[in-house]
């Protein structure tokens, strides 16, 4: 115990050092913390119960969140009939699925690049196919205006042979009754039949020649009637041994 005396008695006042003043609070706080740590098994459950009770009281004051109804499209019986909806049980089955696979298109040797030649001498007057388009066998590529002298002569000879047969048949019909009555010789009718046969052979030859030049049967019939063809369509060549996809 410290006793303080008046200064005039001749005693000295005892002063506490500064570091002691700092250490005393630290020691006190450390002691309290150590005591709390040693006795935590007694007071910690009480604190947890009080915290849980306070949290329950706070939650009891809040309103419950509304339950959202799932968004489902409800159809009446009449609407189902109008849409022709049919309900069936689900079952496993095989189905087709389309997937994207990276790749590149390459030419098939002997199938991709094909040369198309003109069946007759002429100039291109119309173009029906352009780069990037899909062309099937038999479709038109371009139209030629004919300048072939040989083709023009073939058409002229076909028309002439057709007219010659018409005249020979008319002569045969006129001389037939005379030959039967003995007015003329039967050799005259035989000569007419031979001439008709020769003209028919020429007509068949000219028709086949025009077919190989790219004319269709309808055009050849017009040539035989006197309407000469001045243009011809060049089409894509046919594919042999390759099945084309069905567009349907």
PATORTOR-726262 format. One record per residue: z, x, y of N, C-alpha, C, O in turn. Coordinates in steps of 0.02 Angstrom, whole numbers, padded with zeros to 5 digits, always signed. Each point is the difference from the previous one (the first is absolute). Layout:
ZXYZXYZXYZXY ...
# end
This chain:
+00000+00042-00059+00000-00042+00059+00000+00044+00062+00038+00048+00005 -00082-00066+00042-00007+00040+00061+00044-00030+00055+00005-00060+00007 +00027+00104+00030+00043-00021+00056-00029+00028+00063-00017+00059+00005 +00012-00101+00043-00027+00020+00065+00058+00008+00049+00043-00044+00007 -00044+00097+00026+00053+00014+00049-00032+00008+00068-00059+00017+00006 +00095-00029+00042-00026+00009+00068-00020+00072+00010+00030+00047-00028 -00081-00039+00071-00026+00068+00011+00051+00045+00034-00001+00062-00006 +00045-00096+00040+00047+00042+00037+00055+00026-00045+00038+00043+00021 -00035-00070-00084+00052+00024-00046-00019+00068-00026+00042+00040-00021 -00109-00026+00023-00022+00066-00023-00029+00000-00069-00006+00053-00030 -00015-00115+00002-00032-00004-00067-00075-00005+00009-00024-00016+00054 -00015+00028-00108-00073-00003-00001-00024-00061-00039+00030-00020-00050 -00087-00011+00074-00030-00059-00033-00048+00025-00053-00042+00043+00012 +00048-00073-00074-00043+00020-00058-00065-00041+00002+00002-00062+00000 -00061+00095+00001-00065-00034+00002-00034+00004-00069+00002+00051-00034 -00035-00109+00014-00037-00004-00064-00070+00029+00010-00033-00019+00048 +00010+00062-00092-00068+00029+00008-00054-00054-00005+00012-00053-00029 -00072+00066+00058-00055-00050+00001-00029-00014-00069-00016-00057-00014 +00010+00107-00029-00031-00012-00065+00044-00043-00043-00024-00035-00045 +00092+00037+00058+00045-00042-00040-00013-00072+00017+00002-00044-00043 -00014+00030+00107-00013-00069+00020-00064-00027-00033-00004-00060-00014 -00044+00103+00001-00063-00022-00032+00010-00009-00075-00027-00047-00029 +00066+00089-00002+00009-00002-00072+00043-00059-00022-00010-00026-00055 +00057+00006+00097+00046-00053-00021-00037-00065-00014+00011-00029-00053 -00054+00003+00097-00037-00062-00016-00044+00007-00061-00007-00047-00040 -00024+00105+00032-00044+00009-00059+00040-00004-00063-00021-00031-00049 +00080+00062+00048+00042-00001-00060+00023-00071-00015+00001-00021-00058 +00018-00016+00111+00023-00069-00010-00055-00044-00028+00010-00037-00048 -00071+00042+00078-00057-00040-00025-00018+00019-00071-00014-00044-00041 +00015+00109+00026-00016+00021-00068+00051-00025-00050-00018-00018-00056 +00081+00015+00076+00051-00026-00045-00010-00073-00014+00007-00023-00057 -00023-00015+00109-00012-00072-00009-00060-00011-00047+00002-00043-00044 -00056+00082+00055-00060-00008-00042+00015+00018-00072-00024-00033-00046 +00064+00085+00035+00018+00019-00068+00041-00053-00034-00009-00015-00059 +00056-00015+00097+00041-00053-00028-00042-00061-00017+00011-00032-00052 -00059+00015+00095-00044-00057-00014-00043+00012-00061-00012-00045-00040 -00013+00106+00033-00041+00016-00058+00040-00004-00064-00026-00023-00051 +00089+00045+00052+00041-00001-00060+00019-00071-00020+00011-00014-00059 -00007-00031+00108+00022-00069-00015-00058-00050+00004+00012-00059+00008 -00074+00083-00014-00058-00045+00008-00004-00053-00055-00027-00054+00012 +00053+00069-00071-00003-00049-00054+00042-00062+00015-00011-00053-00031 +00058+00058+00076+00043-00057+00017-00029-00042+00056-00001-00062-00005 -00022+00093+00058-00021-00040+00058-00076-00015+00002-00020-00046+00035 -00022+00086-00072-00073-00011+00003-00021-00068-00028-00042-00033+00030 +00069+00010-00089-00019-00067-00024+00017-00055+00050-00038-00048+00007 +00096+00054+00028+00018-00051+00048-00051-00004+00057-00018-00054+00023 -00004+00112+00000-00050+00001+00054-00066-00030-00022-00033-00035+00038 +00012+00050-00101-00064-00027-00025+00002-00075-00007-00048-00034+00016 +00105+00007-00040+00007-00073-00006-00004-00034+00069-00032-00052+00007 +00065+00082+00042-00001-00030+00067-00071+00002+00029-00021-00048+00033 -00015+00102-00045-00070+00004+00025-00045-00051-00033-00042-00031+00033 +00050+00022-00099-00041-00048-00036+00014-00071+00023-00045-00041+00007 +00110+00025+00004+00018-00067+00024-00030-00014+00069-00023-00055+00013 +00025+00106+00030-00029-00010+00067-00076-00010-00004-00028-00039+00038 -00004+00075-00085-00073-00008-00007-00018-00069-00026-00049-00030+00022 +00090+00003-00069-00013-00067-00026+00009-00053+00054-00038-00048+00003 +00086+00057+00040+00010-00048+00054-00060+00001+00049-00021-00052+00024 -00005+00113-00011-00057+00005+00045-00062-00034-00030-00037-00034+00036 +00026+00043-00103-00059-00030-00032+00007-00075-00007-00050-00036+00001 +00111+00012-00008+00009-00073-00007-00019-00037+00064-00017-00059-00002 +00021+00094+00059-00017-00032+00063-00076-00005+00010-00023-00042+00040 -00018+00084-00075-00072-00001+00008-00032-00058-00038+00027-00021-00051 -00084-00004+00076-00036-00055-00032-00042+00028-00057-00029+00054+00007 +00024-00089-00063-00042+00025-00056-00073-00002+00020-00023-00045+00036 -00014+00095-00060-00072+00005+00016-00038-00057-00033+00013-00015-00059 -00060-00017+00094-00037-00055-00031-00046+00025-00056-00028+00055+00005 +00022-00095-00056-00042+00018-00057-00071-00023+00014-00013-00059+00010 -00034+00106-00008-00069-00017+00015-00035-00027-00063+00006+00029-00054 -00041-00083+00063-00037-00030-00055-00064+00040-00012-00035+00015+00048 +00019+00001-00110-00061+00039-00013-00062-00038+00023-00004-00061-00007 -00044+00098+00034-00061-00030+00026-00047-00016-00058-00032+00045-00027 +00029-00107+00009-00042-00023-00055-00044-00057+00024+00024-00046+00033 -00088+00049-00048-00047-00053+00019+00006-00057-00050-00014+00008-00059 +00035-00064+00083+00009-00059-00042-00060-00045+00007-00018-00020+00055 -00013+00003-00112-00059-00043-00001+00017-00065-00034+00034-00002-00052 -00060-00052+00080+00010-00065-00031-00048-00007-00059-00045+00041-00011 +00056-00094-00028-00043-00012-00058-00072-00012+00021-00047+00023-00033 +00037-00060+00089-00067-00013+00023-00034+00064+00024-00060+00010-00011 +00099+00034+00044-00028+00064+00022-00022+00043-00059-00051+00034+00004 +00090-00036-00058-00019+00037-00060-00066-00025-00029-00042+00038-00023 +00034-00105+00024-00062-00029-00026-00060+00019+00044-00054+00015-00026 +00065-00016+00092-00055+00017+00044-00022+00073-00008-00059+00016+00003 +00108+00028-00014-00016+00071-00009-00020+00017-00071-00020+00056-00015 +00026-00106-00030-00017+00010-00071+00041+00057-00031-00027+00042-00035 +00092-00043+00050+00044+00051-00027+00020-00019-00071+00015-00058-00014 -00014+00107-00030+00018-00011-00069+00056+00049-00018-00006+00060+00013 +00059-00085-00041+00057+00042-00020-00006+00015-00074-00007-00045-00042 +00010+00108+00026-00004+00023-00069+00052+00054-00011+00022+00034+00047 -00003-00026-00108+00048+00052-00017-00033+00068+00002-00058+00007-00019 +00094+00043+00043-00027+00067+00005-00004+00032-00068+00046-00007-00041 -00100+00042+00028-00008+00035-00063-00038+00066+00013-00039+00005+00047 +00053+00043-00087-00032+00065+00008-00071-00001-00028-00012-00029-00053 -00034+00059+00090-00069+00003-00021-00034+00059+00033+00028+00032+00044 -00087-00017-00067-00039+00055+00028-00035-00021+00064-00029-00055+00003 +00031+00097+00047-00032-00016+00063-00033+00063+00028+00017+00056-00019 -00065-00067+00064-00036+00055+00032+00034+00019+00066+00019-00044+00039 -00013+00107-00027+00028+00025+00062-00048+00051+00031-00024+00046-00035 +00012-00053+00098-00045+00045+00036+00041+00054+00035+00047-00014+00037 -00066+00076-00049+00035+00056+00030-00052+00044+00036-00059-00002-00017 +00082+00040+00065-00043+00045+00038+00009+00071-00027+00056+00026-00003 -00111+00005-00016+00001+00067-00028-00046+00044+00043-00058-00017+00009 +00083+00071+00017-00044+00043+00040-00055+00031-00043+00012+00020-00057 -00070-00016+00085-00056+00029-00037-00061+00005+00044+00003-00017+00060 -00057+00039-00088-00063+00007+00037-00057-00022-00045+00004+00007-00061 -00056-00033+00091-00059-00023-00035-00049+00058-00007-00018+00032+00050 -00004-00019-00111-00047+00054-00013-00063-00029-00030+00001-00054-00030 -00056+00088+00039-00064-00022-00027-00003+00012-00075+00024+00050-00026 -00055-00098-00008-00012+00008-00072-00068+00033-00009-00050-00026+00024 +00048+00082-00058-00065+00035-00008-00051-00045-00034+00013-00028-00054 -00070+00022+00084-00054-00040-00028+00005-00074+00013-00045-00037-00017 +00100+00014+00049+00009-00071+00013+00009-00015+00073-00020-00054+00023 +00049+00099+00015+00015-00013+00070-00061+00009+00045-00018-00044+00039 -00014+00101-00046-00058+00016+00042-00064-00020-00037-00016+00028-00052 -00020-00077+00079-00062-00023-00031-00053-00005+00054+00010-00031+00052 -00066+00061-00066-00055-00003+00047-00040-00065-00008-00012-00023-00056 -00008-00005+00111-00041-00061+00001-00066+00016+00034-00001+00022+00057 -00053-00033-00093-00066+00015+00026-00036-00064+00020+00015-00054-00024 -00063+00062+00068-00040-00057+00023-00053-00016-00051-00034+00046-00024 +00024-00109+00006-00051-00017-00049-00071+00004+00027-00048+00001-00038 +00040+00002+00104-00066+00003+00031+00005+00035+00067+00055+00009+00027 -00112+00009+00000-00002+00033+00065+00014-00051+00054-00031-00053+00002 +00078+00069+00042+00017-00045+00054+00052+00030+00045+00021+00057-00009 +00000-00094+00058+00052+00021+00047+00058-00049-00004-00010-00059-00016 +00070+00083+00030+00060-00042-00003+00001-00046+00061-00002+00023+00057 +00004-00087-00070+00002-00049+00054+00069-00031+00009+00018-00021+00055 +00022+00017-00109+00067-00029+00003+00046+00040-00046-00020+00022-00054 +00083-00013+00076+00051+00034-00040+00055-00050-00015+00028-00032+00045 -00012+00024-00109+00049-00050-00021+00065+00032-00025+00050-00036-00009 -00048+00101-00003+00061+00033-00025+00016+00058+00046-00044+00036+00023 +00109-00027-00011+00023+00053+00045+00054+00042-00034+00031-00024-00048 -00019+00085+00071+00051+00042-00032+00069-00033+00000+00021-00028+00050 +00012+00033-00108+00067-00029-00007+00001-00068-00032+00053-00023-00020 -00111-00010+00015-00002-00067-00030-00008+00006-00076-00026+00049-00026 +00050-00101-00009-00006-00004-00072-00064-00037-00017-00009-00057+00020 -00034+00089-00058-00064-00029-00020-00001-00008-00076+00015+00047-00037 -00033-00106+00015-00005-00013-00072-00073+00006-00022-00045-00006+00041 +00034+00018-00105-00068+00005-00025-00041-00062+00016+00023-00057-00010 -00084+00068+00034-00044-00056+00017+00004-00022+00072-00042-00039+00022 +00091+00062+00017+00005-00019+00070-00050+00039+00043-00017+00057-00016 -00004-00089+00070-00050+00032+00043+00029+00059+00038+00056-00003+00026 -00094+00057-00022+00019+00058+00039-00038+00002+00066+00031+00008+00053 -00096-00016-00056-00040-00003+00062-00067-00034-00016-00018-00009-00058 -00017-00010+00110-00065-00034-00005-00054+00046+00026+00006+00030+00053 -00061-00025-00092-00056+00042+00018-00059-00043+00024-00014-00052-00029 -00019+00074+00081-00064-00029+00021-00055+00042-00032-00007+00059+00014 -00032-00092-00057-00048+00036-00042-00061+00023+00040-00027-00035+00041 +00007+00098-00056-00061+00029+00027-00042+00031-00056-00044+00041+00013 +00058-00061-00075-00034+00029-00057-00067-00034-00011-00004-00060-00010 -00050+00100+00013-00067-00027-00012-00007-00023-00072-00033-00050-00014 +00063+00088-00032-00004-00018-00071+00032-00068-00013-00027-00041-00037 +00086+00029+00069+00034-00063-00010-00039-00058+00031-00003-00055-00028 -00027+00067+00084-00040-00053+00031-00061-00017-00043-00018-00058-00007 -00014+00109-00022-00058-00012-00044+00021-00037-00063-00037-00043-00025 +00096+00059-00001+00023-00034-00060+00011-00074+00014-00018-00043-00041 +00048+00027+00098+00010-00070+00017-00068-00036+00009-00008-00057-00021 -00039+00092+00053-00066-00031+00010-00035-00013-00066-00032-00052-00008 +00037+00099-00039-00033-00008-00065+00033-00055-00040-00033-00037-00037 +00100+00030+00043+00034-00054-00035-00023-00068+00027-00013-00046-00039 +00008+00040+00104-00023-00063+00029-00072-00015-00019-00018-00057-00014 -00025+00109+00013-00070-00010-00019-00006-00020-00073-00040-00044-00016 +00079+00075-00029-00004-00018-00070+00025-00070-00012-00027-00036-00042 +00078+00015+00078+00025-00068-00007-00052-00051+00022-00010-00051-00033 -00024+00064+00088-00053-00045+00023-00059+00001-00049-00031-00052-00011 +00015+00110-00017-00055+00004-00047+00013-00042-00062-00045-00033-00026 +00107+00034+00002+00016-00042-00058-00007-00074+00018-00023-00040-00041 +00043+00022+00101-00006-00070+00020-00073-00021+00001-00017-00056-00021 -00027+00098+00046-00071-00016+00001-00030-00002-00070-00041-00043-00015 +00061+00090-00027-00027+00001-00068+00022-00061-00040-00039-00027-00039 +00101+00005+00048+00023-00060-00035-00038-00062+00025-00017-00045-00039 +00005+00043+00104-00039-00057+00026-00071+00000-00028-00027-00053-00017 -00003+00113+00011-00067+00005-00030+00001-00019-00074-00047-00031-00025 +00101+00050-00009+00006-00017-00071+00005-00076-00010-00030-00028-00045 +00069-00004+00088+00006-00073-00005-00067-00035+00016-00014-00053-00028 -00025+00082+00072-00064-00032+00018-00052+00009-00055-00039-00046-00013 +00038+00105-00018-00051+00013-00051+00021-00023-00070-00041-00001-00046 +00104-00017+00038+00023-00021-00067-00038-00059-00027-00025+00003-00056 +00019-00059+00093-00038-00057-00026-00074+00016-00014-00028-00026-00047 -00002+00070+00087-00070+00018-00011-00008+00040-00064-00048-00008-00037 +00097+00052+00023-00004+00039-00061+00009-00045-00062-00032+00011-00051 +00075-00060+00057+00010-00046-00057-00062-00043-00013-00015-00017-00057 -00020-00001+00111-00060-00042-00008-00062+00040-00016-00053-00029-00013 +00057+00096+00013-00057+00043-00014-00040+00018+00059-00054+00029-00007 +00076-00046+00067-00037+00016+00060-00002+00074+00015-00049+00025+00027 +00103+00011-00045+00002+00073+00009+00027+00031-00064+00026-00035-00044 -00033+00099+00039+00023+00035-00059+00076+00009+00000+00031+00005+00053 -00002-00005-00113+00072+00012-00007+00019+00071+00022+00058+00014+00016 -00107+00030-00017+00014+00069+00020+00022+00004+00073+00038+00044+00019 -00062-00092+00022+00021-00001+00070+00074-00014+00006+00035+00032+00041 -00009-00079-00081+00072-00014+00002+00041+00058-00026+00053+00016+00026 -00080+00017-00078+00036+00058-00028+00004+00056+00053+00051+00033+00006 -00105-00024+00031+00001+00051+00053+00051-00016+00054+00034+00044+00026 -00029-00109-00009+00050-00020+00050+00071+00012-00025+00043+00023+00038 -00030-00037-00101+00066+00012-00029+00017+00074+00001+00058+00019+00012 -00107+00023-00026+00013+00072+00001+00016+00024+00071+00044+00043+00010 -00080-00070+00038+00014+00019+00070+00071-00023+00020+00035+00037+00035 -00015-00096-00056+00068-00025+00016+00052+00046-00032+00051+00014+00031 -00063+00008-00093+00048+00044-00034+00007+00067+00036+00055+00026+00008 -00113+00001+00016+00003+00063+00037+00038-00008+00066+00038+00044+00019 -00048-00099+00015+00036-00012+00062+00075-00009-00012+00041+00022+00040 -00023-00055-00095+00071-00008-00016+00033+00067-00015+00057+00011+00019 -00094+00034-00052+00027+00067-00012+00010+00038+00065+00050+00035+00009 -00098-00042+00038+00008+00032+00065+00059-00028+00038+00038+00037+00032 -00030-00103-00035+00057-00031+00035+00066+00025-00028+00046+00015+00038 -00041-00011-00105+00062+00024-00030+00014+00073+00020+00057+00018+00012 -00110+00022-00008+00009+00070+00020+00023+00005+00072+00045+00039+00017 -00076-00078+00027+00019+00002+00071+00071-00026+00011+00037+00028+00041 -00017-00079-00078+00068-00026+00006+00052+00052-00021+00051+00009+00033 -00065+00026-00088+00046+00051-00023+00004+00057+00050+00054+00029+00010 -00110-00011+00019+00000+00054+00050+00041-00019+00061+00037+00041+00027 -00044-00103-00005+00039-00022+00059+00074-00004-00016+00042+00012+00044 -00024-00029-00106+00071-00001-00019+00030+00069+00004+00056+00009+00024 -00093+00041-00047+00026+00069+00003+00004+00026+00072+00036+00047+00013 -00073-00078+00032+00002+00021+00071+00056-00034+00039+00008+00012+00059 +00031-00053-00093+00058-00030+00033-00008-00072+00020+00046-00029+00028 -00103-00002-00043-00009-00070+00017+00032-00044-00054-00001+00017-00059 +00029-00072+00080+00032-00047-00046-00052-00052-00022-00051-00007+00034 +00063-00029-00089-00049-00050-00024-00019-00051+00053-00058-00022+00002 +00106+00000+00040-00017-00049+00052-00052+00029+00049-00045-00036+00021 +00052+00100-00004-00048+00031+00046-00068+00007-00033-00052-00007+00033 +00051+00022-00098-00064+00007-00035-00037-00066-00003-00061-00002+00006 +00098-00053-00015-00032-00065+00001-00032-00015+00067-00053-00029+00004 +00086+00050+00050-00029-00009+00067-00063+00042+00009-00048-00022+00031 +00049+00083-00059-00059+00043+00004-00058-00033-00036-00057+00001+00024 +00070-00029-00083-00054-00033-00038-00027-00060+00038-00058-00019-00009 +00100-00012+00052-00022-00057+00040-00032+00021+00065-00024-00043+00038 +00022+00108-00023-00032+00024+00060+00047+00021+00055-00024+00020+00054 +00090-00022-00064+00048+00022+00051+00022+00071-00018+00045+00010-00041 -00076+00039+00072+00015+00069-00016+00069+00020+00027+00022-00024+00053 +00012+00068-00090+00067+00024+00018-00007+00063+00042-00036+00046-00018 +00071-00046+00075-00003+00058+00045+00066+00039+00001+00002+00055+00027 +00051-00083-00055+00065+00034-00003+00027-00004-00071-00016-00045-00038 +00057+00094+00021+00032+00002-00066+00072+00025+00009+00012+00044+00041 +00034-00072-00080+00071+00019+00003+00014+00053-00053-00020-00007-00058 +00055+00059+00079+00023+00052-00046+00073-00015-00017+00042-00005+00045 -00027-00003-00110+00066-00021-00022+00035+00058-00035-00031+00050-00018 +00097-00057+00009+00040+00050-00035-00017+00000-00074-00011-00053-00029 +00007+00112-00002-00019+00002-00071+00055-00029-00044+00058+00000+00020 -00075-00024-00079+00050-00029-00045+00042+00055-00033-00021+00057-00006 +00081-00077-00015+00045+00045-00037-00005-00016-00074+00004-00058-00020 -00013+00109-00019-00008-00009-00072+00062+00028-00035+00017+00058+00009 +00016-00101-00048+00058+00023-00039+00064+00001+00039+00049+00028-00024 -00046-00058+00084+00061-00002+00041+00016-00072+00016-00043-00036+00026 +00104+00015-00041+00022-00068+00014+00025-00004+00071+00043+00039+00021 -00070-00086+00017+00022-00011+00069+00060-00045+00002+00006-00044-00043 +00041+00052+00091+00058-00045+00005-00021-00070+00018-00048-00011+00038 +00085-00038-00065-00013-00070+00014+00035-00019+00064+00061+00006+00004 -00098-00029+00048+00029-00018+00064+00040-00064-00003+00042-00013+00043 -00055-00029-00095+00037-00063-00005+00072+00012-00019+00038-00048-00006 
# end
